[in-house]
């Protein structure tokens, strides 16, 4: 089954558009599938069952992001006869990869995944409906809503960009580096850019402060009794050496 899960990496990448998150998603899918393999009865192909697990895990991760566009709010705006956008501005931003990926990232995952699978990966609505165990009308509704939210997110991008004007390094890039920065493992030039980002970004400093606080508290609760005894560590090392293949 492990090989089948690894083979889903391209699917994970199509859902996340990020190699690191795709790799994490593959690993999480392997863990979840290993624990629940008894639930697979063989009625559906193993690959389909694994895709559903992966999709549900991706939904759970996306719901924790806290930066999504609200589907109901966008649909309400589109129902207003006076609502419109500047099509030229939206088209121009859509041609910029960073702008397009940022807008995609703000869509709720259940809509984003349908748009990406259909409009990027070339899946049919019927194939998406089968994957998600949805009726065809429900899958079509998700595609419609997702496209509307994507256009609105691109149209609203200017306000977000104004808030970040002059801030070095994009937020996601900065947030990917903070763990290494905390441990002193970040290259000096990247660390300097990250520090300038934290000085001027309106959203990242509280996140960084939270990481620092949690790390400090974790270090304070270390119990000496939980340290692996030297004799046990030696036995484990010896076991690995004797069982390792040539």
N, C-alpha and C positions, 0 to 999 in steps of 0.2 A: 504493500500500500504506500510505503514511503516514496517509491519511484513515481507513483501516480500523483501524489501530492506535489512533488518537485516539478512534475510536468505541467502543473497549473501556474507556474510562475508567470508566463505571458498573460494569463487571465488576471492574475493579481496585479500585474503592472498596468493592465488596461483599466483596472478599477481605481488604482491609486495614483498613477502617473508619477511615481516616485520609486526608484530602485530600492532604497532602504526600507520604505514602508511595505513594498511588495514582498521583500524577503521576510520581514517580520510577519506578514500576513500568511505566507507559506508555512512558516514555523508554527504559528498559532493554529492554523488549520490542521497540521499534522498532530499537534497535541490534542485538539478537540476530537478529531476523527479517531485517534487511538483510544480515547476514553469511551467513545460511544459507538465503536465498530459493531457492537451487538445490535444496534438499531438498524443497521443496513441489512435488509432482507433479500437483496438481489432483484427486487422488482424493477428498479431503475439501474442504469449503468453506474459503476463505481465513480466514474469521472463526474457524472451529473450530481451525484450525492455529495461529492467533495466540493463541487462548485457552489452548491447551496450553502454548505457550512462556511465556505470562504466568504460568500456574499453576506451572510448574517453577521459574521465577525467584522467585516468591513463596515457594516451599518452601525454596529455597536461602537466601533472606534470613532466613526464620524460624528455620532451623536454627542460624544464627549468633547468635540472641538470647540463648541460655543461660539462659532462665528458664521453660522449659516443664515442664508436668506430665508425668511418665513414664506412658505408656499401660499398660505391663505392671504397674507398681506399683499403679495405680488399679484395674485389672481384678482383680488379686489381692485387693485389699481388698474389692471387691464380691463376690468368690467366698466370702468368709468369712461364715458365717451370722450371726455376732455383729456384723458391721459395720453401722452405721446412721448417720443424720445427723438433725439437727433440721430437719424439713421447713419449719416456720414461719420459722426463721431464714433458710434458703435462699430461700424465697419472698420474704421481706422484702428481702434483698440483691439478688435478681433484679429487683426493682422500682426499684432505684437504678441509674441508667445507668452511673455510674462503676464501681460494684461489678461489674456485669454485663460491661462492656467489659474491666475488669481481669482477670476470670476467663476471658473468651474469649481474651485475649491470651496466657494461660498454657497454652492447649491447643497441642499440636504441630500445625503447620499442616495436615498432611494430614487431620487430624480436624476442626480448626476450620473449614477451608474447606467441608467437607461439611455441617457443622451450619449454617453461615451461609447457604450456598446453598439448603439445604433448608428450614430453619426461619425464615429471615429473608427470603430472596429468592423462596421459593416454587417452587424447582426440584423436579422429581420425582427419585426415586432413579435411575430409568432415564436421565434426562438427565445427571445427575452421572456415572453410570457411563460414558456415551458420551464425555463431556468428558475424563475421566481415563483412558479406555481400560482400564476395569476390568470384571470380571464383576459382575453384579447382586449376588450374595452378598457379594463383597468390599466393594462400595459400601455395602450395608446394614450390614456389620460396622463400617465406619468411622463411620457415623452413630450406631450404638449406642454404640460406644466414646466418641465425641465427646460425646454427651449425658451419659454417666456421668462423664466427666472434668470436664465443665462443672459438674455438681452438686457433685462433690467439691471442685473449686476454690472454689466459692461457700461451701461448708461450712467450708473451711479458711481462708477469708479473714480471720477474726477475729484469728488469730495474726499474720498479716502486718500488719493494721491496728494492732495493739498495738505492734508494733515501730516504726511510723511515727507514733504518737500525738504530737500537738503539733508535728510537723514542718511548717513552712509550705511550700506549693506541692507538688503531686504530682511524683513522680520523673520521669515522662515529660515533663511541662511544663518541669521544671528542665533536663533533658538537652537539650531542644530549644533552650534559651536559651544554653547554655554557649559555643557558638561565637561568637555575637555578644558575649558577655561578655568572651571572650578578646581580641576586637578592640576593646573599648571602645565598642561601638555599641549597647549595651543601655540603655534608659531607666533613669534613676536609681532610680525606685521599684521597677521590676522587678529591677534589679541588687541592690538591698538585700534584697529577698525571697529572691532566689537565694542570696545570701551566707548568710542565716539558714538556708536549707535545707541548704546544704553544711556548716554548723556542727553540725547535729543529725541528718542522715540517715545511717543505717548503711551504705548501699550506694553512694551517689553520689560521695563524696569521692575514692575511688580512681580512678573513671572520669575525674573532672575532672583529677586529678593526672596520669593517663596522657595526656590531651589536651595538657596543658601541656608534659609531657616530650617528646612526639613533635613538637610544634610547635617547641620549642626546638632539637631535634636537626635538624629539617628546615632551619631557618634557618642552622644552622652548616655545612651541607654545600653551600651555594650556591656554584657554580663561576662565576667571572666570565666564563669562556669560553662559558658557555651563554646569556648574555644576548643577545637578538636585536640584531644590529648596526643602528645607526640607519638606514643606507641601505636595508636589507632591510625594516625597519618602514615606512619611507616608501613603498617600492614597493608593499607590501601595502595600505597605506592608499589609495594612488593607484588601485590595481586595484579596491578596493571602491567608490571614488567613481565610477570610469568605468563600472563594470558595474552599479551600482545603478539600479533602475528609477525612473521619474518619480514 
